[in-house]
Amino acid sequence: MTTYSVQQIKFECLSYIKEFGARMDQWVMGISSDPSQALARHGVDLSKDIWIWKPALSQSAARAVLDFFTKRYQVRAAETNTEQEAGSAHCVFMFKRQP
């Protein structure tokens, strides 16, 4: 699996937000070792909703991306689970909240 640097993931996510013309507060971001399952857990329909996920180089890289977006842009952080807290999560996922 190809992994991405913090800067690459930031760029991809910012480009995605810009492409779909949404405000930052309309997005939710999280980290997980299984982003497809995490998206499903948050009610994201992979065939209809707007979403993206990228594997980071490490769990700390994924955390750096999440911290950047939640602190600088006030993107909402997805609910965490024990797996993330244990440090095994390395994929960043983001989706647009539906009204």
C-alpha positions as CSV (number, residue, x, y, z in Angstrom):
1,M,0.0,0.0,0.0
2,T,1.3,3.4,-0.9
3,T,1.6,5.8,2.0
4,Y,1.6,9.6,2.0
5,S,3.4,12.3,3.9
6,V,1.7,14.8,6.1
7,Q,2.1,17.5,3.5
8,Q,0.7,15.3,0.7
9,I,-2.4,14.4,2.8
10,K,-2.9,18.1,3.8
11,F,-2.8,19.1,0.1
12,E,-5.1,16.3,-1.0
13,C,-7.7,17.1,1.7
14,L,-7.6,20.9,1.1
15,S,-7.9,20.3,-2.7
16,Y,-10.9,18.0,-2.0
17,I,-12.6,20.6,0.1
18,K,-12.0,23.3,-2.5
19,E,-13.2,21.0,-5.3
20,F,-16.5,20.5,-3.6
21,G,-17.0,24.1,-2.5
22,A,-17.8,23.4,1.1
23,R,-17.1,25.3,4.3
24,M,-14.5,23.7,6.6
25,D,-17.2,23.2,9.3
26,Q,-19.1,20.9,6.9
27,W,-16.3,18.3,7.1
28,V,-15.4,15.6,9.6
29,M,-12.0,14.0,9.8
30,G,-10.6,11.1,11.7
31,I,-7.9,8.4,11.8
32,S,-8.3,4.7,11.6
33,S,-6.5,1.5,10.6
34,D,-9.7,0.6,8.6
35,P,-11.0,3.8,7.0
36,S,-13.8,2.0,5.0
37,Q,-15.2,0.7,8.3
38,A,-14.8,4.0,10.0
39,L,-16.6,5.8,7.2
40,A,-19.4,3.2,7.4
41,R,-19.6,3.6,11.2
42,H,-20.2,7.3,10.6
43,G,-23.1,6.6,8.2
44,V,-21.2,7.5,5.0
45,D,-22.6,6.0,1.9
46,L,-19.5,5.2,-0.2
47,S,-21.4,5.3,-3.4
48,K,-23.2,8.6,-2.9
49,D,-21.5,10.7,-0.3
50,I,-18.3,12.8,-0.6
51,W,-15.3,11.3,1.2
52,I,-11.6,10.6,0.9
53,W,-9.0,8.6,2.8
54,K,-5.3,8.3,2.6
55,P,-2.8,6.1,4.4
56,A,-0.2,8.1,6.3
57,L,3.5,7.2,6.8
58,S,2.8,6.5,10.5
59,Q,0.2,6.9,13.2
60,S,2.0,10.1,14.4
61,A,1.8,11.5,10.8
62,A,-1.9,10.7,10.7
63,R,-2.4,12.5,14.0
64,A,-0.4,15.5,12.8
65,V,-2.9,15.9,9.8
66,L,-5.9,15.5,12.1
67,D,-4.5,18.1,14.6
68,F,-3.7,20.5,11.7
69,F,-7.3,20.4,10.3
70,T,-9.1,20.4,13.7
71,K,-7.1,23.2,15.2
72,R,-6.3,25.5,12.3
73,Y,-9.6,25.0,10.3
74,Q,-12.0,23.8,12.9
75,V,-12.8,20.7,10.9
76,R,-14.8,18.4,13.2
77,A,-13.0,15.4,14.6
78,A,-14.6,12.1,14.1
79,E,-15.4,10.1,17.3
80,T,-12.5,8.0,18.3
81,N,-12.4,4.4,19.3
82,T,-10.0,2.3,21.4
83,E,-8.0,1.2,18.4
84,Q,-7.1,4.8,17.6
85,E,-6.2,5.5,21.2
86,A,-3.9,2.4,21.2
87,G,-1.9,4.0,18.4
88,S,-2.5,1.5,15.5
89,A,-4.5,4.0,13.4
90,H,-2.5,5.3,10.4
91,C,-5.1,6.2,7.8
92,V,-6.7,9.7,7.6
93,F,-10.3,9.8,6.5
94,M,-12.6,12.8,5.8
95,F,-16.1,13.2,4.7
96,K,-18.6,15.9,4.1
97,R,-21.5,16.0,6.6
98,Q,-24.9,15.8,5.0
99,P,-27.5,18.4,6.1
